[in-house]
Amino acid sequence: MQKVLNWIEVKMMPPMARFAEQRHMKAIRNGVISTLSLIMIGTLFLTVSNLPIPGFEEWILPYKADLVIPFRITMGLLGIYGSFSIGYNLTKSYKLDGITGGILSLATFLMLTIPQNVDALLPEGEGIGLAWVMPMDYLGGSGMFSAILAAIFASEMYRFFTKRNITIRMPEQVPPAVARSFEALIPGIFIITFVWVIRVLFGFDINKLLMDLFAPLVDIMGNNLLGVLLPMFFIHLLWAAGVHGMSIIGSLVRPMWLVMLDANADAFASGTSITELPYIAPEQFYQWTVTIGGAGVSISICILLLFCRSKFLKQVGRFSLVPGLFNINEMLIFGVPIIMNPILAMPFIAAPLVTSTISYFAVSRGLVNGFISNQAWTLPAPIGAYLASGNDWRMIVLVVINILVAMAIYFPFVQMYDKQMLAEEKENEAAQTI
């Protein structure tokens, strides 16, 4: 195992670290993360509208359509917020005006959806006064792939024109905000015209193309056991070698996880049973039932360390337990340490794979609810799992089972490491008494 970890550190770690810091991946990661507060707000309203309280469903039914409007405006328009934020972050990385980059990215994204004149589609004399409306099919999580593409295209075109001074330069006396608007005029004309030709004149639906391309991959990752296990394997393999696995793998898969959560929440809001949602494994699946306490099901090893004979490990367990309850495990990862530790690396990788498998079958068989909402990541896992699954008490049981299973996996390895550390402590004590 040590040879594998050394190989990863020497051969894989440098390119992976560069990949994690690559400006486009970083902009996507930061842009998607910036939408999390809106996801939490939207799914909060969705959860409240479906509280499992006797008689509540009948009482709330007349108001339910109004109650889920904040969900429609947050989760339902996630692509809009994401396109602006990704464009902003990417443009800022080039030392250009982030606001301009964000606005151009947003305009590019919106150009991919053609407004519809509802009254014109209805029989003559039956118009309802809506006139032009924007279909929301691809404005939410389903349009996140389009939002990423739009932001990259708009930001790169803005940079191309700006770096070559193909812009309108205003005198220094002009206020900066006005000057920036004129500076974006030529790049903006090119970007909007280019997308208009592709989408409107040629009728090429980029939204549908991207969804069709990624649909098989999203389905595999969301509803196939192998697809569910692969992200966990690579995330924890990288962590064991000292690389922040989530920052690398998360940059690739988080947009797909977002599509899954959006589809689940939208299906639930439309009346689909919470045990028959489109996807089994959005990010919340891992967050609350797999990486409990942090990567590697950290809370389980925290508990085991409390019973170690090694003073050092017992102390690390005490200091790590409370942060671990709130999913903060850096003290454990670097304190034990788990990274570059051939003894603990194996269970650190294996435990999440086993808990992922247990959770996968529990959700797919309808033994517990699916996931419809995003909750603050610092919530203790039983609470987070309960809320994210539409207030399902069975999720609390699943979390406890997974913790116990992970403890069983870690136990022989922790015992082995405890003996090693105890022997070293005794040697040090003996050396100090001489």
Solvent accessible surface area in square Angstrom, and as a share of the most:
residue,aa,sasa,rsa
1,M,74,0.33
2,Q,67,0.30
3,K,174,0.74
4,V,71,0.41
5,L,0,0.00
6,N,60,0.31
7,W,137,0.48
8,I,2,0.01
9,E,72,0.32
10,V,98,0.56
11,K,122,0.52
12,M,41,0.18
13,M,60,0.27
14,P,57,0.36
15,P,59,0.37
16,M,50,0.22
17,A,45,0.35
18,R,160,0.59
19,F,69,0.29
20,A,7,0.05
21,E,103,0.46
22,Q,73,0.33
23,R,90,0.33
24,H,42,0.19
25,M,27,0.12
26,K,80,0.34
27,A,4,0.03
28,I,15,0.08
29,R,28,0.10
30,N,55,0.28
31,G,0,0.00
32,V,1,0.00
33,I,73,0.37
34,S,62,0.40
35,T,3,0.01
36,L,47,0.23
37,S,66,0.43
38,L,50,0.25
39,I,1,0.00
40,M,56,0.25
41,I,81,0.41
42,G,0,0.00
43,T,0,0.00
44,L,98,0.49
45,F,68,0.28
46,L,0,0.00
47,T,9,0.05
48,V,56,0.32
49,S,2,0.01
50,N,37,0.19
51,L,54,0.27
52,P,83,0.52
53,I,95,0.48
54,P,130,0.82
55,G,48,0.47
56,F,30,0.12
57,E,115,0.51
58,E,126,0.56
59,W,160,0.56
60,I,12,0.06
61,L,119,0.59
62,P,100,0.63
63,Y,115,0.44
64,K,49,0.21
65,A,77,0.59
66,D,96,0.50
67,L,41,0.20
68,V,14,0.08
69,I,89,0.45
70,P,39,0.24
71,F,3,0.01
72,R,77,0.28
73,I,88,0.44
74,T,12,0.07
75,M,0,0.00
76,G,14,0.14
77,L,31,0.15
78,L,0,0.00
79,G,0,0.00
80,I,34,0.17
81,Y,64,0.24
82,G,0,0.00
83,S,0,0.00
84,F,64,0.27
85,S,16,0.10
86,I,0,0.00
87,G,0,0.00
88,Y,72,0.27
89,N,38,0.20
90,L,0,0.00
91,T,1,0.00
92,K,102,0.43
93,S,41,0.27
94,Y,26,0.10
95,K,178,0.76
96,L,27,0.13
97,D,35,0.18
98,G,2,0.02
99,I,88,0.45
100,T,13,0.08
101,G,0,0.00
102,G,0,0.00
103,I,96,0.49
104,L,15,0.08
105,S,0,0.00
106,L,44,0.22
107,A,32,0.25
108,T,3,0.02
109,F,2,0.01
110,L,54,0.27
111,M,46,0.21
112,L,6,0.03
113,T,14,0.08
114,I,57,0.29
115,P,57,0.36
116,Q,72,0.32
117,N,41,0.21
118,V,31,0.18
119,D,43,0.22
120,A,76,0.59
121,L,131,0.65
122,L,64,0.32
123,P,83,0.52
124,E,178,0.80
125,G,83,0.79
126,E,105,0.47
127,G,44,0.42
128,I,112,0.57
129,G,67,0.64
130,L,94,0.47
131,A,45,0.35
132,W,168,0.59
133,V,49,0.28
134,M,69,0.31
135,P,41,0.26
136,M,85,0.38
137,D,104,0.54
138,Y,55,0.21
139,L,6,0.03
140,G,4,0.04
141,G,0,0.00
142,S,29,0.18
143,G,0,0.00
144,M,0,0.00
145,F,15,0.06
146,S,3,0.02
147,A,0,0.00
148,I,22,0.11
149,L,82,0.41
150,A,3,0.03
151,A,0,0.00
152,I,46,0.23
153,F,49,0.20
154,A,0,0.00
155,S,1,0.00
156,E,33,0.15
157,M,46,0.20
158,Y,1,0.00
159,R,82,0.30
160,F,82,0.34
161,F,21,0.09
162,T,13,0.08
163,K,113,0.48
164,R,138,0.50
165,N,103,0.53
166,I,73,0.37
167,T,16,0.09
168,I,61,0.31
169,R,144,0.52
170,M,64,0.29
171,P,80,0.50
172,E,175,0.78
173,Q,160,0.71
174,V,32,0.18
175,P,78,0.49
176,P,94,0.59
177,A,60,0.47
178,V,65,0.37
179,A,28,0.22
180,R,93,0.34
181,S,73,0.47
182,F,81,0.34
183,E,33,0.15
184,A,14,0.11
185,L,82,0.41
186,I,57,0.29
187,P,0,0.00
188,G,10,0.09
189,I,104,0.53
190,F,81,0.34
191,I,0,0.00
192,I,55,0.28
193,T,64,0.37
194,F,93,0.39
195,V,7,0.04
196,W,104,0.37
197,V,41,0.23
198,I,41,0.21
199,R,30,0.11
200,V,64,0.37
201,L,104,0.52
202,F,146,0.61
203,G,47,0.45
204,F,97,0.41
205,D,43,0.22
206,I,27,0.13
207,N,2,0.01
208,K,106,0.45
209,L,74,0.37
210,L,22,0.11
211,M,40,0.18
212,D,79,0.41
213,L,113,0.56
214,F,66,0.27
215,A,43,0.34
216,P,78,0.49
217,L,77,0.38
218,V,2,0.01
219,D,72,0.37
220,I,86,0.44
221,M,14,0.06
222,G,0,0.00
223,N,47,0.24
224,N,65,0.33
225,L,50,0.25
226,L,115,0.57
227,G,2,0.02
228,V,0,0.00
229,L,36,0.18
230,L,78,0.39
231,P,8,0.05
232,M,5,0.02
233,F,73,0.30
234,F,84,0.35
235,I,5,0.03
236,H,0,0.00
237,L,24,0.12
238,L,2,0.01
239,W,20,0.07
240,A,0,0.00
241,A,1,0.01
242,G,24,0.23
243,V,8,0.05
244,H,89,0.40
245,G,0,0.00
246,M,45,0.20
247,S,26,0.17
248,I,3,0.01
249,I,19,0.10
250,G,0,0.00
251,S,4,0.03
252,L,86,0.43
253,V,11,0.06
254,R,29,0.11
255,P,7,0.04
256,M,13,0.06
257,W,4,0.01
258,L,10,0.05
259,V,5,0.03
260,M,0,0.00
261,L,2,0.01
262,D,14,0.08
263,A,27,0.21
264,N,0,0.00
265,A,0,0.00
266,D,60,0.31
267,A,18,0.14
268,F,28,0.12
269,A,22,0.17
270,S,83,0.54
271,G,67,0.64
272,T,49,0.28
273,S,53,0.34
274,I,25,0.13
275,T,53,0.31
276,E,125,0.56
277,L,22,0.11
278,P,57,0.36
279,Y,36,0.14
280,I,22,0.11
281,A,0,0.00
282,P,0,0.00
283,E,32,0.14
284,Q,7,0.03
285,F,0,0.00
286,Y,5,0.02
287,Q,35,0.16
288,W,0,0.00
289,T,0,0.00
290,V,0,0.00
291,T,27,0.15
292,I,4,0.02
293,G,1,0.01
294,G,11,0.10
295,A,16,0.13
296,G,0,0.00
297,V,0,0.00
298,S,1,0.01
299,I,8,0.04
300,S,0,0.00
301,I,0,0.00
302,C,1,0.00
303,I,48,0.24
304,L,19,0.09
305,L,1,0.01
306,L,49,0.24
307,F,159,0.66
308,C,6,0.04
309,R,151,0.55
310,S,0,0.00
311,K,147,0.62
312,F,87,0.36
313,L,0,0.00
314,K,53,0.23
315,Q,79,0.35
316,V,14,0.08
317,G,0,0.00
318,R,141,0.52
319,F,115,0.48
320,S,2,0.01
321,L,46,0.23
322,V,92,0.53
323,P,36,0.23
324,G,1,0.01
325,L,83,0.41
326,F,87,0.36
327,N,20,0.10
328,I,75,0.38
329,N,12,0.06
330,E,86,0.38
331,M,98,0.44
332,L,1,0.00
333,I,1,0.00
334,F,113,0.47
335,G,24,0.23
336,V,1,0.00
337,P,54,0.34
338,I,1,0.00
339,I,35,0.18
340,M,54,0.24
341,N,9,0.05
342,P,51,0.32
343,I,30,0.15
344,L,1,0.00
345,A,0,0.00
346,M,99,0.44
347,P,1,0.00
348,F,1,0.00
349,I,15,0.08
350,A,34,0.26
351,A,0,0.00
352,P,0,0.00
353,L,42,0.21
354,V,55,0.32
355,T,0,0.00
356,S,0,0.00
357,T,39,0.23
358,I,53,0.27
359,S,0,0.00
360,Y,25,0.09
361,F,81,0.34
362,A,9,0.07
363,V,10,0.06
364,S,43,0.28
365,R,160,0.58
366,G,24,0.23
367,L,114,0.57
368,V,6,0.04
369,N,15,0.08
370,G,4,0.04
371,F,0,0.00
372,I,0,0.00
373,S,0,0.00
374,N,8,0.04
375,Q,22,0.10
376,A,41,0.32
377,W,132,0.46
378,T,52,0.30
379,L,48,0.24
380,P,34,0.21
381,A,4,0.03
382,P,42,0.26
383,I,86,0.44
384,G,0,0.00
385,A,0,0.00
386,Y,67,0.25
387,L,53,0.26
388,A,0,0.00
389,S,0,0.00
390,G,12,0.12
391,N,15,0.08
392,D,8,0.04
393,W,169,0.59
394,R,76,0.28
395,M,0,0.00
396,I,66,0.34
397,V,71,0.41
398,L,9,0.04
399,V,0,0.00
400,V,69,0.40
401,I,78,0.40
402,N,0,0.00
403,I,27,0.14
404,L,107,0.53
405,V,41,0.23
406,A,0,0.00
407,M,38,0.17
408,A,69,0.53
409,I,38,0.19
410,Y,0,0.00
411,F,98,0.41
412,P,68,0.43
413,F,50,0.21
414,V,8,0.04
415,Q,89,0.40
416,M,101,0.45
417,Y,13,0.05
418,D,11,0.06
419,K,125,0.53
420,Q,78,0.35
421,M,28,0.12
422,L,29,0.14
423,A,50,0.38
424,E,75,0.34
425,E,30,0.13
426,K,123,0.52
427,E,118,0.53
428,N,85,0.44
429,E,85,0.38
430,A,54,0.42
431,A,65,0.50
432,Q,150,0.67
433,T,116,0.67
434,I,180,0.91
